Amino acid sequence: MLLGTQRVNEEGHLEIGGCDAVALAREFGTPLYVMDEALIRANCRAYKRAFAERYPNNEVSYAGKAFLCTAMCALLEEEGMCLDVASAGELHTALRAGFPPERLFLHGNNKSRLELEMAISAGVHRIIVDNEYELEMLIALAERAGRPVDVLFRITPGIDPHTHERIRTGQVDTKFGLEVQNGQAARVIERAVAHPFLRVRGTHFHVGSQLLDLEAHRQAIEIGVDLLAQFRDDIGYIAEEMNIGGGLGIRYLSHHEPPSISEYADMVIGTLKACLQAHNLPAPKLQQEPGRSIVGEAGTTLYTVGAVKEIPGVRTYVTVDGGLSDNPRPALYDARYEVLLANKANRPAERLVTVAGKHCETDTLFPDVTVPDPAPGDLLAVQSTGAYNYAMASNYNRFPHPAVVLVHDGQAEVIVERQTLDDLVSKDVLPRRFARPR
Ligand SMILES: Cc1ncc(COP(=O)(O)O)c(C=O)c1O
């Protein structure tokens, strides 16, 4: 499986964005996250085009939680995207990058006072209110600032998407949002609509992530529009906006066949228009928030192979110089990935091995994958690591975060520097009583 601008070059090496992966590893070290700029831009454009053609009254946000840094904000701004942020850190990154606040959406199921204050003072486009506790805090802060705020309400449509339980959010049993079925959403929104410091623009839902079929999205749109009709009929409130979150899946493995962006747009717009017509509702602005499907396939992680441990009749372990700290998804979600040896990319992948990391636990990264005969010093490339890898990295075992490079037309630029060993101790504080000359 080769993705985006990946190809195997004349030397038999993996090339991404016109850059030889072996040369990238030599120049920037490993583990290394490599992001394919052309593919990220192509995905942004595909979303914008697919929806503009079918339903011009729409806004496409990128879900920053998938992968965010200053350069990513700049790229998104150039592509005319909106951006959704879900923490003070993501919001700060966007604001420091000079991303226009009027294109920012703020999420979070337990937003802090600081996060709400930052959002109000920056004048973000929309705050997505998750619960009544947050609503009270937001009203108080908006009144104090003397600024009405534009809000959407996160609702729980009560749908169970077929995806891993930790990335499933649309079902009734979830920490996120106001429940539709027991009437909580309608009750809270009715009260909010009347408040002078709230401009209630509409509703938001996100049913889950890495969805490889469209059924959950279809059902959620139907329930979402039913709810808008209920608001109109019961309280005379006509929503101007409907945000359907993200969730479109990507290819982690060659047999994965996620719907294309245009198939997804066909279903979304077809369902939306039919439901609006059935209820005789005016068309709201459509908003959405893809994350993984913008950056996921654009990322490749490069590792250097260390020890190769063969247990005859059992398994061969190939260990690499990273692991759980740069990619926790196998441990969190049993996520599977496809790998190749970037320095032997033209050789047949005939050896069945298990790739393990170097942390102090059994951090099996990629079980039962096939590669050409592996040896210490080889360069292992892992496909589709652009989403929720760098973003979820930790310093477990005090491993520094890897660098991120953006590759494009044969050029590679660092967009996040590798943490240094001194970075790891830079926030440590030694109580005075421990002090002695060191
Ligand atoms: C509210 C919200 N919007 C958008 C997304 C992005 O989802 P995905 O990366 O699957 O497109 C998420 C993911 O968790 C989310 O929680």
The ligand as an SDF file (V2000), in Angstrom:
LIG
                    3D

 16 16  0  0  0  0  0  0  0  0999 V2000
  -16.2410   16.6710   18.3930 C   0  0  0  0  0  0  0  0  0  0  0  0
  -15.3470   16.0130   17.4210 C   0  0  0  0  0  0  0  0  0  0  0  0
  -15.3010   16.4900   16.1620 N   0  0  0  0  0  0  0  0  0  0  0  0
  -14.4700   15.9300   15.2500 C   0  0  0  0  0  0  0  0  0  0  0  0
  -13.6550   14.8670   15.5760 C   0  0  0  0  0  0  0  0  0  0  0  0
  -12.7440   14.3160   14.5140 C   0  0  0  0  0  0  0  0  0  0  0  0
  -13.0110   13.0130   14.2210 O   0  0  0  0  0  0  0  0  0  0  0  0
  -12.2050   12.2720   13.0560 P   0  0  0  0  0  0  0  0  0  0  0  0
  -10.7600   12.4940   13.3100 O   0  0  0  0  0  0  0  0  0  0  0  0
  -12.6030   10.8730   13.2000 O   0  0  0  0  0  0  0  0  0  0  0  0
  -12.6520   12.8720   11.7630 O   0  0  0  0  0  0  0  0  0  0  0  0
  -13.6920   14.3310   16.8710 C   0  0  0  0  0  0  0  0  0  0  0  0
  -12.8380   13.1920   17.2390 C   0  0  0  0  0  0  0  0  0  0  0  0
  -12.7510   12.7320   18.3210 O   0  0  0  0  0  0  0  0  0  0  0  0
  -14.5520   14.9280   17.8150 C   0  0  0  0  0  0  0  0  0  0  0  0
  -14.6110   14.4810   19.0760 O   0  0  0  0  0  0  0  0  0  0  0  0
  1  2  1  0
  2  3  1  0
  2 15  2  0
  3  4  2  0
  4  5  1  0
  5  6  1  0
  5 12  2  0
  6  7  1  0
  7  8  1  0
  8  9  2  0
  8 10  1  0
  8 11  1  0
 12 13  1  0
 12 15  1  0
 13 14  2  0
 15 16  1  0
M  END
$$$$
